[in-house]
Amino acid sequence: MSTRCLWVAGITLGLAIIAPNAYAQAAKAPAKAPAKTSAKATVKEKAAPAPTRAPALTPAGLKFGMTRKEVTRLYTRAIEGDYKQQLKDAQPGVEQTRLRETIDNKKNEFRLSYVSFDGKPAALDDSPYKKEYAHETGEGVMTASRLGKTTMLFFMKNKLWKVIDVYKLSPSSKWGADYNEGSQKLGKRLGAAGKRAPANAAQGRENEEVEWYFENMVLRAIKVGKTKMAIAYVDKDTQGNLANLRPKREKKQVVDEDVDPSVKAVMRDTSTDPRVNPDADPSGKSGKSGKTAKTASAKQKQPAPAKP
């Protein structure tokens, strides 16, 4: 037998001896347990996703920080767009003229709707929205009614910072028949249920709300009575700076120089004026003893004591 044959036979014998031992060890080794699924991961998968992108304001192009002039220009174009098809379909002449008047009236109505919260009584002061603004801080509001909703646009020092859309609730409304249904539908659109906040006047919340927070916006669904839901879009930076934008005002001390002469005349003491007080001394002066004219007059009326 050649040396080569002996070498091959040796290798084959060695493999035959090693192989059974290797298979035996593999059989004895415990099988690897499947990787455990993290409980946290499971919860994460089931939890409702947080909203990541804030909804856009309407009409298209509306943004926080716009001036009143810019907002008016944008709404003028939007109102024109609302009637574009009707103008196209209207018969030339009387029908088109009347429609054009309606459009112009709508635009003027919006342009003239601005109300400045300058300390004088405003229509919103007795409404569910009275906590949405403050007086004498450079704030104001414009109002528009279009596309089945009423919109209030709030300005802070001529910069748009809050938009509130008010919808009527009914079985045929896109938000449903009541507030709970409406806020749930809104949550589905946003991809998160939102944070519920009960009414709390001390915290400046007049109505029940559901809140969603985005990077640059706070969105609130507000319960307004039984038949309405308002959706407020609020600039997050402005809301966070309200303490500085709305400083507490100290009550002004009224001094004599500040009082109008006509008011002074009403406020003056009339106890010594014979035109007001019939018992007053016509001269308007007290007696030498320091007693008032009324007291002196009363003494004079007393009968003299009878002589013994």
C-alpha positions in Angstrom: 0.0 0.0 0.0 1.4 3.3 -0.9 2.0 6.2 1.5 -0.7 8.2 -0.1 -3.3 5.6 0.4 -2.4 5.3 4.1 -2.7 9.0 4.5 -6.2 9.1 3.0 -7.3 6.2 5.1 -6.1 7.9 8.3 -8.1 11.1 7.6 -11.3 9.1 6.8 -11.0 7.1 10.1 -10.5 10.3 12.1 -13.7 12.0 10.7 -15.6 8.9 11.4 -14.6 9.1 15.1 -15.2 12.8 15.5 -18.6 13.1 13.7 -20.6 10.9 16.2 -19.2 12.9 19.1 -20.2 16.2 17.5 -23.7 15.1 16.8 -24.1 13.8 20.4 -23.0 17.2 21.9 -25.4 19.1 19.6 -28.3 16.9 20.7 -27.5 17.5 24.4 -27.3 21.3 24.0 -30.5 23.1 25.1 -32.5 24.7 22.3 -32.4 28.5 22.1 -35.5 30.2 23.6 -37.4 32.5 21.1 -36.7 36.2 21.7 -39.2 37.7 24.2 -41.4 40.6 22.9 -40.9 43.7 25.0 -44.1 44.6 26.9 -43.3 48.3 26.2 -43.1 47.7 22.5 -46.5 46.0 22.6 -48.0 49.0 24.4 -46.4 51.4 21.9 -48.0 49.5 19.0 -51.4 49.6 20.6 -51.3 53.3 21.8 -52.9 55.9 19.5 -50.3 57.8 17.5 -49.7 61.4 18.5 -50.5 64.0 15.9 -47.4 65.1 14.2 -48.6 67.8 11.7 -50.8 70.7 12.5 -53.8 71.2 10.2 -53.6 74.1 7.7 -55.7 77.2 8.2 -58.4 78.1 5.8 -58.8 79.7 3.3 -55.6 78.5 1.7 -52.8 80.9 2.4 -54.0 82.1 5.8 -51.2 82.1 8.3 -50.5 83.3 11.8 -48.7 86.7 11.9 -50.6 88.2 8.9 -51.8 91.8 9.3 -55.4 92.8 9.1 -54.8 94.3 5.6 -53.3 91.0 4.4 -56.2 89.0 5.8 -58.7 91.3 4.2 -57.0 90.9 0.8 -57.0 87.1 1.2 -60.6 86.9 2.2 -61.6 89.2 -0.7 -60.1 86.7 -3.1 -61.7 83.8 -1.3 -65.2 85.3 -1.5 -64.7 85.9 -5.2 -63.8 82.2 -5.5 -66.9 81.2 -3.6 -69.1 82.7 -6.4 -66.9 82.0 -9.4 -69.1 79.2 -10.7 -72.3 81.1 -10.1 -71.0 84.1 -12.0 -70.1 81.8 -14.8 -73.5 80.2 -14.9 -75.5 83.5 -14.4 -77.3 85.1 -17.3 -75.7 88.4 -18.5 -77.6 91.4 -17.4 -79.8 91.6 -14.3 -78.8 88.2 -12.8 -75.1 88.9 -13.1 -75.5 92.4 -11.7 -77.4 91.2 -8.6 -74.8 88.5 -8.0 -72.0 91.0 -8.3 -73.8 93.2 -5.7 -74.1 90.2 -3.4 -70.3 89.5 -3.7 -69.4 93.2 -3.1 -71.7 93.3 0.0 -70.0 90.2 1.4 -66.6 91.7 0.9 -67.6 95.0 2.5 -69.3 93.2 5.4 -66.0 91.4 6.2 -63.9 94.5 5.7 -66.1 96.5 8.1 -66.5 93.7 10.7 -63.3 94.6 12.7 -64.0 95.3 16.3 -61.2 96.7 18.6 -61.3 95.6 22.2 -60.5 99.1 23.5 -62.4 98.9 26.8 -65.8 99.8 25.4 -68.6 97.1 25.6 -68.3 94.6 22.8 -70.9 92.0 21.5 -68.5 89.1 22.4 -68.3 90.3 26.1 -71.4 88.3 26.9 -70.6 85.3 24.7 -68.9 81.9 25.3 -65.8 83.5 23.8 -65.3 86.3 26.3 -62.1 84.7 27.6 -60.5 84.4 24.2 -59.3 88.1 24.3 -58.6 91.0 26.6 -59.5 94.7 26.5 -57.0 97.5 26.1 -54.1 95.3 25.0 -54.1 96.1 21.3 -56.5 93.2 20.4 -59.3 93.0 17.9 -61.5 90.6 15.9 -62.9 90.2 12.4 -65.8 88.0 11.5 -66.7 86.1 8.4 -69.7 83.8 7.5 -69.0 81.5 4.5 -69.2 77.8 3.5 -71.6 76.9 6.3 -69.5 78.2 9.2 -68.8 81.4 11.2 -65.1 82.3 11.5 -63.6 84.7 14.1 -60.1 86.0 13.4 -58.4 87.4 16.4 -55.5 89.9 16.2 -52.8 90.9 18.7 -51.2 94.2 17.9 -52.4 93.8 14.2 -51.0 90.3 13.9 -53.3 87.3 13.4 -52.8 84.8 16.3 -56.1 82.9 16.7 -58.8 81.6 14.3 -62.1 80.1 15.6 -64.5 78.3 13.3 -68.0 77.7 14.7 -70.1 74.9 13.3 -73.7 73.9 13.9 -74.2 70.4 15.1 -77.0 68.2 13.7 -77.4 64.6 12.4 -76.6 65.9 8.9 -73.5 68.0 10.0 -70.0 66.7 9.1 -69.2 66.8 12.8 -72.2 64.9 13.9 -75.2 65.5 16.1 -73.5 66.5 19.4 -70.2 67.7 20.9 -68.9 64.2 21.9 -69.4 62.9 18.4 -67.8 66.0 16.9 -64.7 65.9 19.1 -64.2 62.2 18.4 -64.4 62.8 14.6 -61.9 65.6 14.9 -59.6 63.3 16.9 -59.8 60.6 14.1 -58.8 63.2 11.5 -55.9 64.3 13.6 -54.8 60.8 14.5 -55.0 61.2 18.3 -57.8 61.4 20.9 -56.6 64.7 22.4 -56.6 65.8 26.0 -60.0 66.5 27.6 -60.3 69.6 29.8 -63.5 70.4 31.8 -64.9 73.9 32.1 -63.0 75.9 34.7 -63.7 79.6 35.0 -60.7 80.2 37.4 -58.4 78.9 34.7 -60.1 81.0 32.0 -61.9 78.1 30.4 -65.7 78.8 30.2 -66.6 75.6 28.3 -65.6 72.0 28.1 -62.7 71.4 25.6 -60.5 68.8 24.0 -56.9 70.0 23.2 -54.2 68.9 20.8 -50.7 70.2 20.8 -48.4 70.6 17.8 -45.0 72.2 17.3 -46.4 75.7 16.5 -50.1 75.4 17.2 -52.6 74.5 19.9 -55.9 73.2 18.6 -59.0 73.1 20.7 -62.5 71.7 20.2 -64.8 73.9 22.3 -68.3 72.9 23.4 -70.7 75.8 22.8 -74.1 75.0 24.2 -75.8 71.9 22.9 -75.9 72.7 19.2 -72.5 74.1 18.4 -68.9 73.1 18.4 -66.0 75.6 17.9 -62.6 74.7 16.6 -59.9 77.1 17.7 -56.5 77.3 16.0 -54.1 79.2 18.3 -50.5 80.4 17.7 -48.4 78.6 20.3 -45.8 81.3 20.7 -48.4 84.1 21.2 -50.3 82.0 23.7 -47.1 81.3 25.7 -46.4 85.1 25.8 -49.8 86.3 26.9 -48.6 87.3 30.4 -46.3 89.9 28.8 -48.7 90.9 26.1 -51.6 91.4 28.6 -50.0 93.1 31.6 -52.1 93.6 34.7 -53.4 97.2 34.7 -53.5 99.1 38.0 -56.7 101.0 38.6 -56.0 104.7 38.0 -56.4 106.9 41.1 -58.9 109.7 40.3 -57.6 113.1 41.4 -59.6 116.3 41.5 -57.9 117.7 38.4 -59.0 114.7 36.4 -62.7 115.2 37.1 -64.8 117.0 34.5 -66.5 120.2 35.8 -69.9 118.9 34.9 -69.3 115.8 37.0 -67.9 117.9 39.8 -71.2 119.8 39.9 -73.2 116.5 40.3 -70.8 115.2 42.9 -70.6 118.4 45.1 -72.1 118.5 48.6 -75.7 119.9 48.4 -76.5 119.8 52.1 -76.1 123.5 52.4 -77.8 124.4 49.1 -81.3 125.8 49.9 -82.4 124.8 46.4 -81.9 121.2 47.3 -82.2 121.3 51.1 -85.1 123.4 52.3 -83.7 123.5 55.9 -80.4 124.9 54.8 -79.3 128.4 55.7 -79.8 130.6 52.5 -76.4 132.0 53.1 -75.0 128.5 52.9 -73.0 129.0 56.1 -73.1 127.3 59.5 -74.0 129.3 62.7 -71.4 130.7 65.0 -71.6 127.7 67.3 -70.6 125.4 64.4 -74.1 123.9 64.3 -75.7 123.3 61.0 -78.6 125.5 59.7 -80.9 122.5 59.9 -80.2 122.1 63.7 -80.6 125.8 64.4 -83.9 125.9 62.5 -85.2 122.9 64.5 -84.4 124.7 67.8 -86.2 127.8 66.7 -89.4 125.8 66.1 -89.5 124.4 69.7 -92.1 126.2 71.9 -90.8 128.4 74.7 -91.2 126.9 78.2 -94.3 128.2 80.1 -93.7 130.9 82.9 -94.6 129.8 86.5 
